[in-house]
């Protein structure tokens, strides 16, 4: 059985990229202007600040995500989850999972028994977390910064689990399908 890959491609529309570009360039420009002004007034020119802020934002809005996607092609080959007997992986993709105050990076998997989040080894709170379909009450889409549609909350009887993913609608559709199928 082939494992479905969800959220592998970064799909930011032009509005999101424009907001990220503007936020990054303004923030970096202000910080750089303040540092340059107070540390070395000889270097301070508005052309210098604007040039650096523009290219910094350009790099982190367009180039950096592309590099990270290329580097992350082998993400699913490492850090395999521990599966129960007769448990099969149906779908998987990169995700972040909120554990206390840290957004833990790793991958989210949909199996025939529920959800598994397996962190990669670069986290302080590394490990695996399982959520059975029988424990899930509902799934609620939510927003990061009110305009980025990339998070959802899995509600169980006593806990809430926040995930940040690419292609949120596809994740929710796939989880709800397998949730209905398991009942």
C-alpha positions as CSV (number, residue, x, y, z in Angstrom):
1,X,0.0,0.0,0.0
2,X,1.4,3.4,-1.0
3,X,1.8,6.0,1.7
4,X,0.1,9.3,0.7
5,X,2.4,12.4,1.2
6,X,0.6,15.5,2.4
7,X,2.0,19.0,2.8
8,X,5.4,18.3,1.1
9,X,5.2,21.4,-1.1
10,X,5.2,24.9,0.3
11,X,2.1,26.6,-1.1
12,X,2.2,30.2,0.0
13,X,0.1,32.4,-2.2
14,X,1.3,35.9,-3.3
15,X,-0.6,37.7,-0.5
16,X,1.1,35.6,2.2
17,X,4.5,36.0,0.6
18,X,3.9,39.8,0.2
19,X,3.0,40.1,3.9
20,X,6.0,38.0,4.9
21,X,8.2,40.1,2.7
22,X,6.9,43.4,4.0
23,X,7.1,42.3,7.7
24,X,10.6,40.9,7.3
25,X,12.0,43.9,5.4
26,X,10.5,46.5,7.8
27,X,11.5,44.6,10.9
28,X,15.0,44.0,9.7
29,X,15.3,47.6,8.3
30,X,14.3,49.1,11.6
31,X,16.6,46.9,13.7
32,X,19.5,47.5,11.3
33,X,18.9,51.2,11.2
34,X,18.9,51.4,15.0
35,X,22.1,49.3,15.3
36,X,23.9,51.1,12.6
37,X,23.0,54.5,13.9
38,X,24.1,53.8,17.5
39,X,27.2,51.7,16.7
40,X,28.7,53.3,13.6
41,X,27.2,56.5,12.4
42,X,29.6,56.6,9.5
43,X,27.9,53.7,7.8
44,X,24.4,55.0,8.4
45,X,22.7,56.0,5.1
46,X,19.1,55.2,4.1
47,X,20.3,53.7,0.8
48,X,22.5,51.2,2.8
49,X,19.6,50.3,5.2
50,X,17.0,49.9,2.4
51,X,19.3,47.9,0.2
52,X,20.1,45.4,3.0
53,X,16.5,45.2,4.2
54,X,15.2,44.5,0.7
55,X,17.7,41.7,0.0
56,X,17.4,40.2,3.4
57,X,13.6,40.0,3.0
58,X,13.9,38.7,-0.5
59,X,16.2,35.9,0.6
60,X,14.1,34.8,3.6
61,X,10.8,35.1,1.6
62,X,11.8,33.3,-1.6
63,X,15.2,31.7,-1.5
64,X,15.4,30.3,2.0
65,X,12.1,28.3,1.8
66,X,13.3,26.8,-1.5
67,X,16.6,25.7,0.0
68,X,14.8,24.2,3.0
69,X,12.5,22.2,0.8
70,X,15.4,20.9,-1.2
71,X,17.3,20.0,2.0
72,X,14.2,18.3,3.5
73,X,13.6,15.9,0.6
74,X,14.9,13.0,2.7
75,X,12.9,14.0,5.9
76,X,10.7,10.9,5.7
77,X,13.5,8.4,5.4
78,X,14.9,9.2,8.9
79,X,13.2,9.0,12.3
80,X,10.7,6.2,11.7
81,X,7.9,5.9,14.2
82,X,7.3,2.9,16.4
83,X,4.1,1.2,15.2
84,X,1.8,-1.1,17.1
85,X,1.2,-4.6,15.8
86,X,-1.0,-4.5,12.6
87,X,-0.7,-0.7,12.5
88,X,-0.1,0.7,8.9
89,X,0.8,4.2,7.8
90,X,-1.8,5.7,5.5
91,X,-0.5,9.3,5.0
92,X,2.4,11.4,6.3
93,X,3.9,14.8,6.0
94,X,6.0,17.4,7.8
95,X,4.4,19.1,10.8
96,X,5.1,21.0,14.0
97,X,3.5,19.9,17.3
98,X,3.1,22.3,20.2
99,X,4.5,20.7,23.4
100,X,4.2,23.2,26.3
101,X,6.2,26.2,25.0
102,X,8.1,24.6,22.1
103,X,6.9,24.0,18.6
104,X,8.5,20.6,18.0
105,X,9.4,19.8,14.4
106,X,8.9,16.4,12.9
107,X,6.3,14.5,10.9
108,X,2.7,13.8,11.4
109,X,1.4,10.4,10.3
110,X,-2.2,9.0,9.8
111,X,-2.4,5.3,10.5
112,X,-5.3,2.9,10.5
113,X,-5.5,3.4,14.3
114,X,-5.0,7.1,14.7
115,X,-2.4,9.9,14.5
116,X,1.3,9.7,15.3
117,X,3.6,12.6,15.7
118,X,7.3,11.7,15.5
119,X,9.8,14.5,16.2
120,X,13.1,14.8,14.5
121,X,16.2,14.7,16.7
122,X,16.9,18.5,16.7
123,X,14.3,19.2,19.3
124,X,14.6,19.5,23.0
125,X,11.4,17.6,23.5
126,X,12.1,14.8,21.0
127,X,9.9,11.7,20.9
128,X,6.7,10.2,19.6
129,X,3.1,11.0,20.5
130,X,0.1,8.8,19.6
131,X,-3.5,9.9,19.4
132,X,-6.0,7.1,18.8
133,X,-9.1,7.7,16.6
134,X,-11.3,6.5,19.5
135,X,-10.0,9.4,21.6
136,X,-10.6,12.2,19.1
137,X,-13.8,14.3,19.6
138,X,-13.3,16.8,16.8
139,X,-10.8,18.7,14.7
140,X,-10.8,22.5,14.6
141,X,-9.0,24.6,12.0
142,X,-7.2,27.6,13.4
143,X,-5.0,30.4,12.3
144,X,-1.5,31.5,12.9
145,X,-1.4,35.3,13.2
146,X,-5.0,35.4,12.0
147,X,-4.2,35.2,8.3
148,X,-2.0,32.2,7.8
149,X,-4.2,29.1,7.5
150,X,-1.8,26.4,8.6
151,X,-2.9,25.1,12.0
152,X,-5.5,22.8,13.4
153,X,-6.3,21.5,16.9
154,X,-7.2,17.9,17.6
155,X,-9.6,17.8,20.6
156,X,-9.8,14.7,22.8
157,X,-11.7,14.1,25.9
158,X,-9.1,15.8,28.2
159,X,-6.5,17.4,25.9
160,X,-6.0,19.6,22.9
161,X,-3.1,19.1,20.4
162,X,-2.0,21.9,18.2
163,X,-0.4,21.1,14.8
164,X,1.1,23.4,12.2
165,X,1.2,22.0,8.7
166,X,1.3,22.8,5.1
167,X,-1.9,22.2,3.2
168,X,-4.2,22.2,6.3
169,X,-7.4,21.6,4.5
170,X,-6.0,18.3,3.0
171,X,-4.8,17.2,6.4
172,X,-8.2,17.8,8.0
173,X,-10.1,16.1,5.1
174,X,-7.8,13.1,5.3
175,X,-8.0,12.8,9.1
176,X,-11.8,13.2,9.2
177,X,-12.2,10.6,6.5
178,X,-10.2,8.0,8.4
179,X,-11.9,9.1,11.7
180,X,-15.3,8.4,10.2
181,X,-14.0,5.1,8.7
182,X,-12.7,3.9,12.0
183,X,-16.1,4.3,13.9
